[in-house]
Amino acid sequence: MAYVLVILSGVCWGSIGLFTKKIMVTGFTEMEMLFTKMLIDMLLMIPILLLKNRKLFCLHKITDIRYFIGTGICSYTFFNWCYMKAIAQTSLGVAAVLLYTAPAIVMICSLFLFGEKLTKLKCFVVAMTFLGCVFVTGILGTEKVTYTAKGILFGICSGIGYALYSIFSMFALKKDYHSLTITFYTFVMAAVATFFLVHPLDLLQRIVQQGVFWNMFLFSVVTALIPYICYTKGLSNMPASQASVLATIEPVVAAMIGILLFKEDASWQKLLGIILVLGGVVVRVIGQKEAKQQM
């Protein structure tokens, strides 16, 4: 079930393009969409925790808030900001490839922080899925690719920020925090951080006037609420490096949506990338199952 939850989270994240194309044409910026998404998801999490168990709102120690500052600000807000900057400085393809250095970053950090073993299979799968992401994004095609030093730096930072969610979440899970608690405080911290980067009252007025509330609501639920709950729950039952690899199915879903719904070119590079990423995910799952059977 943990495999299913993490893969489902990747599928949901891959659908971001469906919503952003609809919402951004109405004049909303990426940061405004990010704040709205976090605010809606934070409010939706309150009744979920109340129904599940009110104690899930409680922190064991006030100092434990550092884990959620890590997931909400150092990870979610930071990586989204860097990712948007990377896109502006380079291209969507280059930014996406640099973002998906995250599994390798998680794997390296997990060696020192959580005592995970570095195996040939892990290295092979990370390399396989990363190469798949390179092909899926199309940066090896015939189109001219833009590179800047700032863009590369922002892209690498986005990958680091993306990886930090798995790292900080794993620390929180080891402190016996429920996956729902981690998800809730991630949204709280991200909403607080982005609050100061937008004009909330003006934003709310524009959402109502332009009639995009339901698009914003679906955007929030499908691309953040569901996947973060699923990913964090799945992370509680598998190594951080493995979860990060499984989530690389996200660009495959995004590519398939582009091909099927937006009539984007189905080049051989994209198809090869899809095969490599899916193959890497399958190899990782089979390898993990065989390792458990031998124990």
C-alpha positions in Angstrom: 0.0 0.0 0.0 2.9 2.3 0.7 4.1 1.9 -2.9 0.6 2.7 -4.2 0.3 5.9 -2.0 3.7 7.3 -3.1 3.0 6.6 -6.8 -0.4 8.1 -6.5 1.2 11.2 -5.0 3.4 11.4 -8.1 0.4 11.1 -10.4 -1.3 13.9 -8.6 1.7 16.2 -8.8 2.0 15.4 -12.4 -1.4 16.9 -13.0 -0.4 20.4 -11.9 -0.1 21.6 -15.6 -3.9 20.9 -16.1 -4.8 23.4 -13.5 -2.0 26.0 -13.9 -2.8 26.5 -17.6 -6.5 27.3 -16.7 -5.7 29.5 -13.7 -2.7 31.5 -15.0 -4.6 32.7 -18.1 -6.8 34.7 -15.7 -3.8 36.7 -14.5 -2.8 35.0 -11.2 0.9 34.6 -10.5 2.6 31.4 -9.4 3.1 32.8 -5.9 -0.6 33.8 -5.6 -1.6 30.3 -6.6 0.9 28.8 -4.1 -0.5 30.9 -1.2 -4.1 30.1 -2.1 -3.3 26.4 -2.4 -1.6 26.3 1.0 -4.4 28.3 2.7 -7.2 26.1 1.3 -5.4 22.9 2.2 -4.6 24.2 5.7 -8.3 24.9 6.3 -9.3 21.5 4.8 -6.9 19.7 7.1 -8.5 21.1 10.2 -11.8 19.1 10.0 -9.8 16.0 8.9 -7.7 16.2 12.1 -10.7 16.9 14.3 -12.5 13.8 12.9 -9.4 11.6 13.2 -8.0 12.7 16.6 -7.8 16.2 18.1 -4.5 15.2 19.7 -2.9 15.3 16.2 -2.8 19.1 16.5 -0.4 18.8 19.5 3.3 19.0 19.3 5.4 16.8 21.7 7.8 19.7 22.2 7.6 23.3 21.1 11.1 22.9 19.6 9.7 20.2 17.2 8.2 23.1 15.2 11.6 23.1 13.5 10.7 20.0 11.6 7.6 21.7 10.1 9.5 24.9 9.4 11.7 22.5 7.4 8.9 20.8 5.5 6.8 23.9 5.0 9.3 26.7 4.5 12.8 25.2 3.8 11.2 22.6 1.5 7.9 23.5 0.0 8.1 27.3 -0.2 11.8 27.4 -1.0 11.8 24.8 -3.7 8.7 26.3 -5.4 10.3 29.8 -5.4 13.6 28.4 -6.7 11.8 26.3 -9.3 9.9 29.3 -10.7 13.1 31.4 -10.8 14.9 28.5 -12.6 12.2 28.4 -15.2 12.4 32.2 -15.7 16.2 32.0 -16.0 16.5 28.9 -18.2 13.6 26.8 -19.5 10.9 24.5 -18.2 12.9 21.5 -19.4 16.2 22.4 -17.8 14.5 23.5 -14.5 12.6 20.1 -14.4 15.8 18.1 -14.9 17.6 20.0 -12.1 14.6 19.6 -9.8 14.9 15.8 -10.3 18.3 15.7 -8.8 16.3 15.4 -5.6 16.3 11.5 -5.5 20.1 11.5 -5.7 20.2 14.2 -3.0 17.9 12.2 -0.7 19.9 9.0 -1.3 23.1 10.7 -0.3 21.6 12.4 2.8 19.9 9.2 3.9 23.3 7.5 4.1 24.5 9.9 6.8 21.2 10.9 8.5 19.3 7.6 8.6 21.9 4.9 8.1 20.5 3.7 4.8 22.9 1.5 2.8 24.2 2.5 -0.6 23.7 -0.3 -3.0 24.4 -0.8 -6.7 20.6 -1.2 -7.3 19.9 2.2 -5.7 22.5 3.9 -7.7 21.3 2.2 -10.9 17.7 3.1 -10.3 18.5 6.8 -9.4 20.6 7.1 -12.6 17.9 5.4 -14.7 15.0 7.5 -13.5 17.1 10.7 -13.7 18.1 9.9 -17.3 14.4 9.2 -18.0 13.5 12.7 -16.6 16.1 14.2 -18.9 14.5 12.6 -22.0 10.9 13.3 -20.8 11.6 17.0 -20.5 12.9 17.1 -24.1 16.0 19.2 -23.4 18.0 16.8 -25.6 15.8 17.6 -28.6 16.5 19.9 -31.5 15.1 23.0 -29.8 17.6 25.6 -28.5 18.1 25.3 -24.7 18.9 28.4 -22.6 21.4 28.2 -19.8 22.4 30.8 -17.3 24.6 30.5 -14.2 21.7 31.9 -12.0 19.2 29.5 -13.7 21.4 26.5 -13.0 21.9 27.6 -9.4 18.2 28.1 -8.8 17.5 24.7 -10.4 20.0 22.9 -8.1 18.5 24.7 -5.1 15.0 23.6 -6.2 16.2 20.0 -6.2 17.7 20.5 -2.7 14.5 22.1 -1.4 12.4 19.3 -3.0 14.6 16.7 -1.3 14.3 18.3 2.1 10.6 17.4 2.4 11.6 13.7 2.6 14.4 14.4 5.0 12.5 16.6 7.5 9.4 14.4 7.2 11.5 11.4 8.1 12.9 13.2 11.2 9.3 14.0 12.3 8.1 10.5 11.7 10.9 9.2 13.8 9.6 11.5 16.6 6.3 9.6 16.3 4.4 12.3 14.6 1.4 11.2 12.5 1.6 11.7 8.8 -1.5 13.9 9.0 0.2 16.1 11.6 3.2 16.6 9.4 1.1 17.4 6.4 -1.1 19.9 8.3 1.9 21.9 9.8 3.6 21.8 6.4 0.6 23.7 5.0 0.5 26.0 7.9 4.2 27.0 7.6 4.0 27.4 3.9 0.8 29.5 4.1 2.5 31.8 6.7 5.7 32.1 4.6 3.8 33.0 1.3 1.3 35.3 3.1 4.0 38.0 3.1 4.7 37.5 -0.6 1.2 38.4 -1.8 -1.7 40.8 -1.1 -4.2 38.4 0.6 -7.3 40.6 0.6 -6.8 41.8 -3.0 -6.2 38.2 -4.0 -9.4 36.9 -2.4 -11.4 39.7 -4.1 -10.0 38.8 -7.5 -10.7 35.1 -7.0 -14.3 35.9 -6.2 -14.7 38.4 -9.0 -13.2 36.2 -11.7 -15.1 33.1 -10.6 -12.0 30.8 -10.3 -12.7 29.5 -6.8 -13.6 26.0 -7.8 -10.6 25.8 -10.1 -8.4 26.9 -7.2 -10.2 24.5 -4.9 -9.6 21.5 -7.2 -6.0 22.7 -7.8 -5.4 22.7 -4.1 -7.0 19.3 -3.3 -5.6 17.4 -6.3 -2.0 18.8 -6.4 -1.3 19.3 -2.7 -3.8 17.9 -0.2 -4.1 14.4 -1.6 -0.5 13.9 -2.7 1.1 15.2 0.4 -1.1 13.1 2.6 -0.3 10.1 0.5 3.4 10.7 0.2 3.9 11.3 3.9 1.9 8.2 4.8 3.9 6.2 2.3 7.1 7.6 3.6 6.3 6.3 7.1 6.6 2.7 5.7 9.6 2.9 3.4 13.1 4.5 3.2 13.2 8.2 2.1 15.4 7.4 -0.9 12.9 4.8 -2.2 9.9 7.1 -1.8 11.8 9.9 -3.7 12.5 7.6 -6.6 8.9 6.4 -6.9 7.7 10.0 -7.0 9.7 10.6 -10.2 6.6 9.2 -12.0 5.4 12.9 -11.8 7.1 14.1 -15.0 5.8 11.0 -16.9 2.3 11.9 -15.9 2.8 15.5 -16.9 4.2 14.4 -20.3 1.3 12.0 -20.9 -1.2 14.7 -20.1 0.6 17.0 -22.5 0.5 14.4 -25.3 -3.1 13.2 -24.7 -4.9 16.4 -23.8 -2.8 19.3 -25.1 -1.7 17.5 -28.4 2.0 18.0 -27.6 4.6 16.2 -29.7 5.1 12.5 -28.7 8.8 12.4 -29.7 11.0 9.3 -29.3 12.9 11.1 -26.6 9.7 11.5 -24.5 8.7 7.9 -25.1 12.1 6.6 -24.1 12.1 8.8 -21.0 8.7 7.4 -20.0 10.0 3.9 -20.4 13.1 4.6 -18.4 11.3 6.2 -15.5 8.6 3.5 -15.3 11.3 0.9 -15.7 13.3 2.4 -12.8 10.2 2.4 -10.6 9.4 -1.2 -11.4 13.0 -2.3 -10.8 13.1 -0.4 -7.5 9.8 -2.1 -6.3 10.9 -5.6 -7.4 14.4 -5.1 -5.9 12.9 -4.0 -2.5 10.6 -7.0 -2.4 13.4 -9.5 -3.2 15.6 -7.9 -0.5 12.8 -8.4 2.1 12.3 -12.0 1.1 16.0 -12.7 1.6 15.9 -11.2 5.1 
